Amino acid sequence: MKSKFHILILALLVAMIAGTTGCKTYMKLKHGMAVPAEETPESLISFLEKHKFPAGDLYMFSDSTSYYRLMKNTVYMKHFLSHMIFDRNGLLLQRDTAECQWAGSDAIRALDPSAACSYWPGFTLDQILPFIKPFGRKEASWSTEKNPDFTIIVTWGKFLGQYNYRLFDLEKAVRENKTAAIRVVWLNIDIQQSWHVTEQQKLRIK
């Protein structure tokens, strides 16, 4: 039986897709979404390999407390199912609000460390880093890439189904940018079995 949490998440996804200006063409993507299920690092890696998605620089939330902390942050939720771009000082860049929430390839290809930027007040990269940890078969390059010009955090989830193609497609834009040193963090938003989250705890996302 679907929990209230699962119904809430699916309703949220549909509402976000339907209500975003310029994004009505993405309504069809909701059909590839599934009822969220608890996952393991192994199941996520298998999913990525099956669909030939990037399998490096994978991160997940450290625990359920970290997960719920960010899910209740209004700035983070405005970028949910999308990406966040931070400059080398950890400041969050503002996106063009006239653009589709899920658009981003053109902006990423155009990132230039010498260009003037507008920033989102009250949210920095340090408000995410303490709450996530790496996983996967490949060693995350977070510690080896020193002081990148930009860090892009892309949120993805197995339960999003085909919508993940839109998210992981941003990797091409990163490779095509020859001006800036860009670090990408693929942040998973599936609930982990190891958290042993109860149905009552899941409802806390409200």
C-alpha positions in Angstrom: 0.0 0.0 0.0 1.3 3.4 -0.9 2.2 5.5 2.1 1.1 9.1 2.5 4.8 10.0 2.0 4.9 8.4 -1.5 1.6 10.0 -2.5 2.9 13.4 -1.3 6.2 13.1 -3.3 4.4 12.0 -6.5 1.9 14.9 -6.1 4.7 17.3 -5.5 6.6 16.2 -8.7 3.5 16.4 -10.9 2.7 19.9 -9.5 6.2 21.2 -10.0 6.3 20.0 -13.6 2.8 21.2 -14.5 3.2 24.6 -12.8 6.6 25.7 -14.0 6.4 28.4 -16.7 7.8 27.1 -20.0 7.9 23.5 -18.9 4.5 22.1 -19.8 6.2 20.0 -22.5 7.8 18.0 -19.7 4.5 16.8 -18.3 5.0 13.5 -20.2 8.1 12.8 -18.1 6.0 12.1 -15.0 5.0 8.8 -16.6 8.5 7.5 -16.1 8.4 8.1 -12.4 7.8 5.4 -9.9 6.7 5.2 -6.3 9.8 6.0 -4.2 11.4 2.8 -2.7 14.2 2.4 -0.3 17.5 1.8 -2.1 21.1 0.7 -1.4 24.3 1.9 -2.9 24.5 -1.3 -4.9 21.0 -0.9 -6.4 21.7 2.7 -7.4 25.0 1.7 -9.0 23.3 -1.0 -11.0 20.6 1.4 -12.1 23.3 3.9 -13.3 25.2 1.2 -15.2 22.1 -0.2 -16.8 21.2 3.2 -18.3 24.8 4.2 -19.0 24.6 7.2 -16.7 27.8 8.7 -15.2 28.9 6.5 -12.3 31.6 8.7 -10.9 31.5 11.5 -8.3 28.4 10.0 -6.7 27.1 11.3 -3.4 24.2 10.6 -1.1 23.0 12.0 2.2 25.0 10.9 5.2 21.9 9.9 7.1 18.1 10.5 7.4 18.7 13.6 9.6 20.8 15.2 6.9 18.3 14.3 4.3 15.4 15.9 6.1 17.4 19.0 7.0 17.9 19.9 3.4 14.5 18.8 2.3 13.0 21.4 4.6 15.3 24.1 3.3 13.3 26.4 1.0 16.2 27.4 -1.2 17.3 23.8 -1.7 13.7 22.8 -2.6 13.5 25.6 -5.2 16.3 23.7 -7.0 14.8 20.3 -6.3 14.9 18.0 -9.4 17.4 20.3 -11.0 20.9 21.6 -10.3 22.7 24.2 -8.2 25.8 26.1 -9.4 28.3 27.5 -6.8 31.3 29.7 -7.6 34.7 29.1 -6.1 33.7 30.9 -2.9 30.7 28.6 -2.4 28.1 31.2 -3.4 25.0 30.0 -5.1 24.5 31.5 -8.6 21.0 32.7 -9.5 19.4 31.3 -12.6 17.3 33.2 -15.1 13.8 32.7 -13.7 12.4 33.1 -17.2 14.0 29.8 -18.2 12.6 26.4 -17.6 13.6 25.1 -14.1 15.2 22.1 -15.7 17.1 23.9 -18.4 20.7 24.4 -17.8 23.0 23.1 -20.6 23.4 26.5 -22.2 24.2 28.2 -18.9 26.7 25.6 -17.9 28.5 25.7 -21.3 28.7 29.5 -20.9 30.2 29.5 -17.3 33.2 31.8 -17.1 35.1 32.5 -13.9 35.7 36.1 -15.1 32.1 36.9 -15.8 29.9 38.9 -13.4 27.3 36.8 -11.5 24.2 37.4 -9.5 23.9 35.3 -6.3 21.1 33.7 -4.3 21.3 35.2 -0.8 21.4 33.0 2.3 22.6 29.7 0.9 26.1 28.4 0.3 27.9 25.2 -0.6 28.9 24.7 3.0 25.2 24.2 3.8 25.3 21.0 1.7 28.8 19.5 2.0 28.6 18.5 5.7 25.5 16.4 5.0 26.6 14.3 2.1 29.1 11.5 1.5 30.6 9.7 -1.5 29.6 6.2 -2.7 30.2 4.1 -5.8 32.8 1.9 -7.5 35.0 4.9 -8.5 36.7 7.1 -6.0 35.0 10.5 -6.0 37.3 13.3 -7.3 36.1 15.8 -4.7 39.4 15.8 -2.8 41.6 15.7 -5.9 40.1 18.7 -7.7 41.4 21.8 -5.9 39.5 25.0 -6.0 37.4 24.6 -9.1 35.9 27.7 -10.6 32.4 26.2 -10.2 30.8 23.3 -8.4 27.6 22.0 -9.8 25.3 19.8 -7.6 22.8 17.8 -9.6 20.1 16.0 -7.7 18.8 12.7 -9.2 16.8 9.7 -8.0 16.2 6.2 -9.2 12.5 6.7 -8.7 12.5 9.6 -11.2 12.9 7.0 -14.0 13.3 8.6 -17.5 13.5 12.0 -16.0 17.1 11.2 -15.0 18.1 11.4 -18.7 17.4 15.1 -18.5 19.6 15.5 -15.4 22.5 13.4 -16.5 22.6 15.1 -19.9 24.1 18.1 -18.1 27.4 16.1 -18.1 27.8 16.9 -21.8 27.6 20.7 -21.1 30.3 20.4 -18.5 32.6 18.6 -20.9 31.9 21.2 -23.6 32.9 24.1 -21.4 36.5 24.9 -22.2 36.7 28.1 -20.1 36.0 27.0 -16.5 37.2 24.3 -14.2 33.9 22.6 -13.2 33.4 20.0 -10.5 30.1 18.0 -10.7 28.5 16.3 -7.7 25.7 13.8 -8.6 23.6 13.9 -5.4 21.2 11.0 -5.0 17.8 11.8 -3.3 16.5 8.2 -2.8 15.9 7.1 0.8 18.4 4.5 1.9 17.6 1.1 3.5 20.5 1.7 5.9 18.7 4.6 7.4 15.9 2.4 8.8 13.4 5.2 8.3 9.9 4.5 9.7 6.7 5.6 8.1 6.3 8.3 10.8 9.7 9.7 10.1 9.0 9.8 6.3 6.0 12.0 7.0 8.3 14.6 8.6 9.1 15.8 5.1 5.9 17.7 5.3 
